[in-house]
Amino acid sequence: MKIFAKIRFYYEALVITIVAGGIMIPLMYIFRSKTNEILHKYNALIMKLIGAKIETIGKRDNSVDMFVINHQGIIDIIAMEAEQLTNIRWIAKKQLFDVPWFGNLVKLSDMISIDRENKAGLIKLFRDAKETKESNPHRILTIFPEGTRNQEQKLKKFKSGAKLLAEKLELAIQPIVITNSKKLLNQHELIGEKSTVYINYLDKFEVDKSNKDWYRDLQLSMQKVIDEEEKKGRYR
């Protein structure tokens, strides 16, 4: 069975590469004003071609300023874009913007670059996030607070970027928990399985600066959902 899981992984990776690099990027160059529609339509196509389904629990709140999401792998991004048409502005590490050709996906869709190794990177993050809120309030900032892909059920300690952004800009947050995405495409073990990706939309989270532990409470609320999903066999 392992050999089939390996084959499936490389098939899924090939589909993502062809659709993203061969279709999405050229279309985004040609139809600059249709970026959101292209991202939604062709990420949905990727999910279909790799035999994946999406099941949602709760409702996406497009009135918030920022989505905060756990992170297992690239399928998290594909599933979020595919699930519904939304004007999402991902906050991504600078290295993704520098990837030859495929870096155009984040450049052309005007995502926010953050350089974690440069102190000036945080200033740029605040500036870009503030610009988003003030000039395009319908565009939702989206961040993985763990800062990297997580192989484990237990969330990694959240990095400070999302906390500082939320407090300084007074952002309304919707926490989102995505599970089973690693089962579909496991980038650590290079295996794949046919699977349903579950997107749990949690209640809107109001930042209370008088509560010094609000960021920890946010992480605990997301961890609770992950633990419940694991009991259902839906966390991998």
N, C-alpha and C positions, 0 to 999 in steps of 0.2 A: 504493500500500500504506500510505502514511503516514496517509491519511485514515481507513482502517479501524482503524489502531492508535490514532488519536485517539478514534474512536467507541468502541472497546473500553475505553479508559481511562475515559471518562465513564460507560459502562455499569457497569464494575466499581466506580467510586466511588459510583454511585447505589445499587448493591446493598449496599455496606458501610454507607452512610448509612441506608438503610431498615431493614436488619436490626439494626444497632447501635442507632439512635435510635428506631426504631418498634417493635421487638420486645424486644431485650435489656434496655434500660433499664426499660421498664414491668414486665417480668417480674421484674427484680431488685428493684424496689420492692415487688412483691407477695410474692415468695418469697425473703426475705432469707437464709434458711439454705441456699438452693440456688444461690448465686452461682457456685460452681465449675462445677456441672453446666450452668448456663445459658451460661457463657462457652465451655465446651468444645463443647456441642451446636450453638450458633448460629454460632460461628466456623467449625466444620466445615461448616455449611450455607453460609456465605459462600464457602468454598473450592469447594464443589460448584457453586454457582450461577455462579461466575465461570470455571468450567471448569479449575480448578487441581488438580493432584495433588501429593501429598507423598511423597517418598522419603527414608527414613532410612538413615544409615550409622552403625553402632555402636548403643549402647543408652543411653537416658536413665537416669541414676543418681539416683533419687529419694531417696537417702540423704544426698546432699550438702547443704550449707547455702546455697550460692549458685551460680546459673548466670551465666556471663560470656559475652556474645554480641556478635558483630559486628552492625552495623546498616546496612541499606540502605533500609528504609522500613517502612510500617505493616504490610505483609504478614508481616514477621518476627514481629510480635506475634500476628497472626491465625493463622499457621501453628503457632507454639508452643502456643497454646491449643487449636487444632484437633487436633493430632497425637495427643494423649492427654489423659486427665483427670488433671490434676495441680494441686495447691494452690500456685499461683505467686503471689508477692507482688512485683509490678513496682516498681522504683524509678524514678519519673518526675519530670520537671521540673514545678515548681509551675504553670507556665502552662497545662498540660493540665487541671489541676483547676479552673481558672478559666474554661474554655471553656463558654459557655452550653449547657445541656442535656447535651451530650456529655461534659462533665466529670463527669457522674454515673457514667459507666462506671468511672472510677478511684476515685471517692468511695465508691460503693456496694460495690465489691469490696475496699475497704480497702487500697488500694495506698499506697506511701510517697511522699510529696511531698518534693522537694528544691528549695530556693531557692538557686540558684548565686550569686546576687548578694548574699546575706546570710550573714555569717559564722556567725550562729546556726543557719543551715540545716544545717551540718555536724554540729552538736551534736544537732539533732533527728534527723538521719539515723542517727547512732550509737544514740540512744535507741530509735528505732523498730526498728532492726535487732536490737538486743539483746533487745528485748521479743519479737520474732518468734522468735528462737532459743530463748529461755528458756520462753516460754509456749505456743509452737506450733511445736515442732521439725520437724513434718512439712510446714510451709509453707516453700517455697524462695524465698529472695531472688533477684531476677533483675535484672541491670543491663547496660546498654550502656556499656562503659568508654570508648568513643570520645566519648560525650556528645552526639552528633548524628548525623544520617544522613550516610553517606559515599557519594559518587558514584564513588570510585576503587577500584581493586583493592587498592592498598596501604592498610593500616589507618592511621588517624590515630593519633597518639600517645595512649596511654591516659591518661585523667585520673586523678588520685590517689585519688578517692573509693573505688573498689573495693579498691585496695591498702590504704588505711588501715583500711577495714572488716575485710578479711580478716586483717590482722595484729592489730588490737586485739581482735577477737572470736574469733580463731583459727578461721576458717571453712574448711571443706573446699569446694573449687571444682570444678565441671565446666565446662570451656570448651566452647562450642558455636559451630559455624560454619554460617551459613545462606547458601546461594547460590541464584542465579536468581530471587530474590524481586523484584528490581528489573525483571527482564525481564517479569514478570507484571504489575506495576503500577509504572511509572516516574514518580514524583512530580516529578522534575526536568524531564523532557521532555514530560510529560503524554501518554504513550503506553502502550499495554498490548498484551501478546501472550499467547496460550495457552501455558502453561508448566508444568513440574514444578519444585516448590521442593524443594531438597535440604537436609536437616538433618543435619549431621555432629556426632555426639556423640563428643567426644574423651575420653581417659582422665581419670579423677579426678586433680586437681592438688592436691598437698599443699603448703601454704605453708611455706617454710623461711626463717624470719626471719634465720637465720645467713647466708643467701645474699642479699646486697643486690640482686642482679640478677634475683631470682625473677619480678618483675612483667614485666620485659623478656622473660625466657624464656617466660613465658606468652603474651605477644603474638607472639613469634617462632613459637611452636608453632601458633598460630592462623593466622598469615600463611602458614606452610608449607602448610597444608591449602587455604587460599584459592588459592595459586599452583597447587597440584595440580588443583583444581577448574577453574581457568582453562584449563589445558592440555586438559581434557576438554570445553571449551566450555560449562562450567556456571557461569560467573561473569559477571554483567552488572550 
